[in-house]
Amino acid sequence: FFFFFFSSRRRHTRFLPVSWARRCVQETGINAEYMGKILLSLIKMAQILKKAAKYKRISSILCEGEAHLKDPYTAPPVILKPPPPRKDQKPDDITDFPLQKNILIPESRPYEEGKYRPASIPLNAGYYPYNVYLQKGKVYSWCSCGLSQNNPWCDTICNIATTRNRPVTFNVSESGYYKLCNCKFSANAPFCSGTHRLVVKYFHSTHRGFYEIQGLVLFYVGWVYLFWNFYT
């Protein structure tokens, strides 16, 4: 096909569609009826492409919000609205998402009466609460980051560590023994709310926690068995 089109002996020929097709049929021996069908299909394809050039591409994805108009099984889009901003800005406040407004880290946080949320993930200092004696009216600073060497009291190491947690200052109305949170996840911090039980259950449900806890149990049970049967 291209050989006859670019042949040197046909350069002087006027490349009209009819004359060119006639010469191709004569020199190649192709059936004229078959060649006519090919030309008609090419002409129709050219007409279709000419019309398709003016078409507008309409997508049915959810980004345009019109997929539910074409597909009855697609639910209409829901426009999410941010929650109302809080009156008191706190280090764990994310109501301005996705703006990510910078909030200054305070030196300490007051007792929030059951609404405490850690500003960043703290270090789990232990699974069992501290049972300490607190004096009436005395102000205490409870460590909320879990890095303190004087746990459960703050030793200001949070000022040089990569954490947004700051100590919680509180006092008590009556002197006595109180249980202070040691897992650092209590909503009633600094007082224990039993959250450490949930932390242990969650850790045991993971692969690492399951084998770690079961391994410790077998380790100590094995040593007890050895000492018990040492002289037998």
C-alpha positions as a Markdown table, in Angstrom:
| # | Residue | x | y | z |
|---|---|---|---|---|
| 1 | Phe | 0.0 | 0.0 | 0.0 |
| 2 | Phe | 2.7 | 2.5 | 1.0 |
| 3 | Phe | 5.0 | 1.2 | -1.7 |
| 4 | Phe | 2.8 | 2.4 | -4.5 |
| 5 | Phe | 2.1 | 5.7 | -2.6 |
| 6 | Phe | 5.7 | 6.6 | -2.4 |
| 7 | Ser | 7.0 | 4.9 | -5.5 |
| 8 | Ser | 9.4 | 7.1 | -7.6 |
| 9 | Arg | 7.6 | 6.3 | -10.9 |
| 10 | Arg | 4.3 | 7.8 | -9.5 |
| 11 | Arg | 5.6 | 11.2 | -8.4 |
| 12 | His | 4.1 | 12.9 | -11.4 |
| 13 | Thr | 0.7 | 11.4 | -10.7 |
| 14 | Arg | -2.1 | 13.5 | -9.3 |
| 15 | Phe | -3.0 | 11.9 | -6.0 |
| 16 | Leu | -6.8 | 12.0 | -6.3 |
| 17 | Pro | -8.6 | 9.4 | -4.2 |
| 18 | Val | -10.4 | 7.8 | -7.2 |
| 19 | Ser | -7.5 | 7.7 | -9.6 |
| 20 | Trp | -5.2 | 6.5 | -6.8 |
| 21 | Ala | -7.5 | 3.8 | -5.8 |
| 22 | Arg | -8.0 | 2.8 | -9.4 |
| 23 | Arg | -4.3 | 2.5 | -10.0 |
| 24 | Cys | -3.9 | 0.4 | -6.8 |
| 25 | Val | -6.6 | -2.0 | -8.0 |
| 26 | Gln | -5.0 | -2.3 | -11.4 |
| 27 | Glu | -1.5 | -2.9 | -10.3 |
| 28 | Thr | -2.1 | -5.1 | -7.2 |
| 29 | Gly | -5.1 | -7.0 | -8.5 |
| 30 | Ile | -7.2 | -6.3 | -5.4 |
| 31 | Asn | -11.0 | -6.8 | -5.8 |
| 32 | Ala | -12.7 | -3.5 | -6.6 |
| 33 | Glu | -15.7 | -4.3 | -4.5 |
| 34 | Tyr | -13.5 | -5.1 | -1.5 |
| 35 | Met | -11.5 | -1.9 | -2.0 |
| 36 | Gly | -14.7 | 0.1 | -2.2 |
| 37 | Lys | -15.9 | -1.2 | 1.2 |
| 38 | Ile | -12.5 | -0.3 | 2.7 |
| 39 | Leu | -12.8 | 3.3 | 1.4 |
| 40 | Leu | -16.4 | 3.6 | 2.7 |
| 41 | Ser | -15.4 | 2.4 | 6.1 |
| 42 | Leu | -12.5 | 4.9 | 6.1 |
| 43 | Ile | -14.8 | 7.7 | 5.2 |
| 44 | Lys | -17.3 | 6.8 | 7.9 |
| 45 | Met | -14.5 | 6.6 | 10.4 |
| 46 | Ala | -13.3 | 10.1 | 9.4 |
| 47 | Gln | -16.9 | 11.4 | 9.9 |
| 48 | Ile | -17.2 | 9.8 | 13.3 |
| 49 | Leu | -13.8 | 11.2 | 14.5 |
| 50 | Lys | -14.8 | 14.6 | 13.2 |
| 51 | Lys | -18.0 | 14.5 | 15.3 |
| 52 | Ala | -16.2 | 13.1 | 18.3 |
| 53 | Ala | -13.7 | 16.0 | 18.3 |
| 54 | Lys | -16.6 | 18.2 | 19.5 |
| 55 | Tyr | -17.7 | 15.9 | 22.3 |
| 56 | Lys | -17.2 | 16.8 | 25.9 |
| 57 | Arg | -15.9 | 14.1 | 28.3 |
| 58 | Ile | -18.3 | 13.7 | 31.2 |
| 59 | Ser | -16.9 | 11.6 | 34.1 |
| 60 | Ser | -19.1 | 9.7 | 36.5 |
| 61 | Ile | -16.7 | 9.7 | 39.4 |
| 62 | Leu | -17.6 | 11.1 | 42.8 |
| 63 | Cys | -15.4 | 14.1 | 42.5 |
| 64 | Glu | -17.9 | 15.8 | 40.3 |
| 65 | Gly | -20.8 | 14.9 | 42.6 |
| 66 | Glu | -23.1 | 13.5 | 39.9 |
| 67 | Ala | -22.5 | 9.8 | 40.2 |
| 68 | His | -25.6 | 9.3 | 42.2 |
| 69 | Leu | -27.7 | 10.8 | 39.4 |
| 70 | Lys | -26.5 | 8.1 | 36.9 |
| 71 | Asp | -26.2 | 5.2 | 39.3 |
| 72 | Pro | -29.1 | 4.4 | 41.6 |
| 73 | Tyr | -26.8 | 2.3 | 43.9 |
| 74 | Thr | -24.5 | 5.2 | 44.6 |
| 75 | Ala | -25.3 | 7.3 | 47.6 |
| 76 | Pro | -25.3 | 11.1 | 47.1 |
| 77 | Pro | -22.2 | 12.8 | 48.4 |
| 78 | Val | -22.2 | 14.2 | 51.9 |
| 79 | Ile | -20.5 | 17.5 | 52.5 |
| 80 | Leu | -18.5 | 17.3 | 55.8 |
| 81 | Lys | -18.4 | 20.3 | 58.0 |
| 82 | Pro | -15.8 | 20.8 | 60.7 |
| 83 | Pro | -16.9 | 20.7 | 64.3 |
| 84 | Pro | -17.4 | 24.0 | 66.1 |
| 85 | Pro | -14.2 | 25.4 | 67.6 |
| 86 | Arg | -13.6 | 25.0 | 71.3 |
| 87 | Lys | -13.7 | 28.0 | 73.6 |
| 88 | Asp | -10.5 | 27.0 | 75.3 |
| 89 | Gln | -7.5 | 26.1 | 73.0 |
| 90 | Lys | -5.6 | 23.0 | 74.2 |
| 91 | Pro | -2.5 | 21.3 | 72.9 |
| 92 | Asp | -4.7 | 18.4 | 71.7 |
| 93 | Asp | -7.1 | 20.6 | 69.8 |
| 94 | Ile | -7.6 | 19.6 | 66.2 |
| 95 | Thr | -10.9 | 21.4 | 65.4 |
| 96 | Asp | -9.2 | 23.6 | 62.9 |
| 97 | Phe | -8.0 | 20.7 | 60.7 |
| 98 | Pro | -6.6 | 20.8 | 58.1 |
| 99 | Leu | -5.3 | 24.3 | 58.8 |
| 100 | Gln | -3.1 | 22.9 | 61.6 |
| 101 | Lys | -3.0 | 26.1 | 63.6 |
| 102 | Asn | 0.0 | 26.2 | 65.9 |
| 103 | Ile | -1.0 | 26.2 | 69.6 |
| 104 | Leu | 1.5 | 27.2 | 72.2 |
| 105 | Ile | 2.5 | 24.5 | 74.6 |
| 106 | Pro | 1.7 | 25.6 | 78.2 |
| 107 | Glu | 4.0 | 25.0 | 81.1 |
| 108 | Ser | 1.4 | 22.8 | 82.8 |
| 109 | Arg | -2.2 | 21.8 | 82.5 |
| 110 | Pro | -4.9 | 22.0 | 85.2 |
| 111 | Tyr | -7.0 | 19.1 | 86.3 |
| 112 | Glu | -9.7 | 18.6 | 83.7 |
| 113 | Glu | -12.1 | 16.5 | 85.7 |
| 114 | Gly | -12.4 | 13.4 | 83.5 |
| 115 | Lys | -11.9 | 15.2 | 80.1 |
| 116 | Tyr | -8.1 | 14.8 | 79.9 |
| 117 | Arg | -6.6 | 13.8 | 76.5 |
| 118 | Pro | -2.8 | 13.5 | 76.0 |
| 119 | Ala | -1.5 | 16.0 | 73.4 |
| 120 | Ser | 0.9 | 13.3 | 72.0 |
| 121 | Ile | 1.3 | 9.6 | 72.6 |
| 122 | Pro | 3.0 | 9.2 | 76.1 |
| 123 | Leu | 5.4 | 6.5 | 77.2 |
| 124 | Asn | 3.7 | 3.8 | 79.1 |
| 125 | Ala | 5.5 | 4.0 | 82.5 |
| 126 | Gly | 3.7 | 0.9 | 83.9 |
| 127 | Tyr | 0.5 | -1.1 | 84.0 |
| 128 | Tyr | -0.4 | -0.6 | 87.7 |
| 129 | Pro | -1.3 | 2.7 | 89.4 |
| 130 | Tyr | 0.7 | 4.3 | 92.1 |
| 131 | Asn | -0.9 | 4.3 | 95.6 |
| 132 | Val | 0.5 | 7.5 | 97.2 |
| 133 | Tyr | -0.4 | 9.7 | 100.2 |
| 134 | Leu | -1.4 | 13.2 | 99.2 |
| 135 | Gln | -1.7 | 16.2 | 101.6 |
| 136 | Lys | -4.6 | 18.5 | 101.6 |
| 137 | Gly | -4.1 | 21.8 | 99.7 |
| 138 | Lys | -0.6 | 20.9 | 98.5 |
| 139 | Val | -0.1 | 21.5 | 94.7 |
| 140 | Tyr | 1.4 | 18.5 | 92.9 |
| 141 | Ser | 2.7 | 18.2 | 89.3 |
| 142 | Trp | 1.8 | 14.8 | 87.8 |
| 143 | Cys | 4.0 | 13.6 | 84.9 |
| 144 | Ser | 2.0 | 13.0 | 81.7 |
| 145 | Cys | 4.8 | 12.1 | 79.3 |
| 146 | Gly | 6.0 | 9.0 | 81.1 |
| 147 | Leu | 9.7 | 10.0 | 80.8 |
| 148 | Ser | 10.2 | 11.3 | 84.3 |
| 149 | Gln | 12.8 | 9.7 | 86.5 |
| 150 | Asn | 10.8 | 10.7 | 89.5 |
| 151 | Asn | 7.5 | 9.1 | 88.3 |
| 152 | Pro | 4.7 | 9.9 | 89.0 |
| 153 | Trp | 5.9 | 13.4 | 89.6 |
| 154 | Cys | 7.3 | 15.7 | 86.9 |
| 155 | Asp | 11.0 | 16.4 | 86.7 |
| 156 | Thr | 10.8 | 18.9 | 83.8 |
| 157 | Ile | 12.3 | 16.4 | 81.3 |
| 158 | Cys | 9.3 | 17.1 | 79.0 |
| 159 | Asn | 10.8 | 20.5 | 78.3 |
| 160 | Ile | 13.8 | 18.9 | 76.5 |
| 161 | Ala | 12.1 | 15.8 | 75.1 |
| 162 | Thr | 10.1 | 15.6 | 71.8 |
| 163 | Thr | 6.6 | 15.6 | 73.3 |
| 164 | Arg | 3.7 | 18.0 | 73.6 |
| 165 | Asn | 2.7 | 16.5 | 77.0 |
| 166 | Arg | 3.1 | 18.8 | 80.0 |
| 167 | Pro | 2.5 | 18.1 | 83.7 |
| 168 | Val | -0.9 | 18.2 | 85.2 |
| 169 | Thr | -1.1 | 20.4 | 88.3 |
| 170 | Phe | -3.7 | 19.4 | 91.0 |
| 171 | Asn | -4.5 | 19.2 | 94.7 |
| 172 | Val | -6.9 | 17.3 | 96.9 |
| 173 | Ser | -9.5 | 18.5 | 99.3 |
| 174 | Glu | -8.8 | 15.7 | 101.8 |
| 175 | Ser | -5.5 | 14.1 | 102.9 |
| 176 | Gly | -5.3 | 10.4 | 102.2 |
| 177 | Tyr | -4.1 | 7.7 | 99.8 |
| 178 | Tyr | -5.0 | 8.1 | 96.2 |
| 179 | Lys | -4.3 | 6.0 | 93.1 |
| 180 | Leu | -2.4 | 7.9 | 90.4 |
| 181 | Cys | -2.3 | 6.8 | 86.8 |
| 182 | Asn | 0.9 | 5.1 | 85.7 |
| 183 | Cys | -0.1 | 4.2 | 82.1 |
| 184 | Lys | -0.6 | 7.9 | 81.2 |
| 185 | Phe | -3.8 | 7.2 | 79.3 |
| 186 | Ser | -6.4 | 7.8 | 82.0 |
| 187 | Ala | -9.2 | 10.3 | 81.0 |
| 188 | Asn | -9.4 | 11.3 | 84.7 |
| 189 | Ala | -5.7 | 12.0 | 84.9 |
| 190 | Pro | -3.8 | 12.2 | 87.2 |
| 191 | Phe | -6.1 | 9.8 | 89.0 |
| 192 | Cys | -6.5 | 6.2 | 87.8 |
| 193 | Ser | -9.7 | 5.3 | 85.9 |
| 194 | Gly | -8.9 | 1.7 | 85.2 |
| 195 | Thr | -7.6 | 2.3 | 81.7 |
| 196 | His | -4.5 | 0.2 | 82.3 |
| 197 | Arg | -6.7 | -2.9 | 82.2 |
| 198 | Leu | -7.8 | -2.0 | 78.6 |
| 199 | Val | -4.1 | -1.3 | 77.7 |
| 200 | Val | -3.1 | -4.8 | 78.9 |
| 201 | Lys | -6.0 | -6.4 | 77.0 |
| 202 | Tyr | -5.2 | -4.6 | 73.8 |
| 203 | Phe | -1.5 | -5.5 | 74.1 |
| 204 | His | -2.3 | -9.1 | 74.7 |
| 205 | Ser | -4.5 | -9.2 | 71.6 |
| 206 | Thr | -1.6 | -8.2 | 69.4 |
| 207 | His | 0.9 | -10.8 | 68.0 |
| 208 | Arg | 3.9 | -9.3 | 69.9 |
| 209 | Gly | 2.0 | -8.8 | 73.2 |
| 210 | Phe | 0.5 | -12.4 | 73.1 |
| 211 | Tyr | 3.9 | -14.1 | 72.7 |
| 212 | Glu | 5.6 | -11.7 | 75.1 |
| 213 | Ile | 3.2 | -12.2 | 77.9 |
| 214 | Gln | 2.9 | -15.9 | 77.4 |
| 215 | Gly | 6.7 | -16.2 | 77.2 |
| 216 | Leu | 7.1 | -14.4 | 80.5 |
| 217 | Val | 4.5 | -16.6 | 82.1 |
| 218 | Leu | 6.3 | -19.8 | 80.8 |
| 219 | Phe | 9.7 | -18.4 | 81.9 |
| 220 | Tyr | 8.7 | -17.9 | 85.5 |
| 221 | Val | 6.6 | -21.1 | 85.7 |
| 222 | Gly | 9.6 | -23.0 | 84.4 |
| 223 | Trp | 11.9 | -21.6 | 87.1 |
| 224 | Val | 9.4 | -22.4 | 89.8 |
| 225 | Tyr | 9.1 | -26.0 | 88.5 |
| 226 | Leu | 12.9 | -26.4 | 88.5 |
| 227 | Phe | 13.3 | -25.1 | 92.1 |
| 228 | Trp | 10.4 | -27.2 | 93.3 |
| 229 | Asn | 11.8 | -30.4 | 91.9 |
| 230 | Phe | 15.5 | -29.6 | 92.5 |
| 231 | Tyr | 16.0 | -32.2 | 95.3 |
| 232 | Thr | 13.7 | -34.8 | 93.8 |
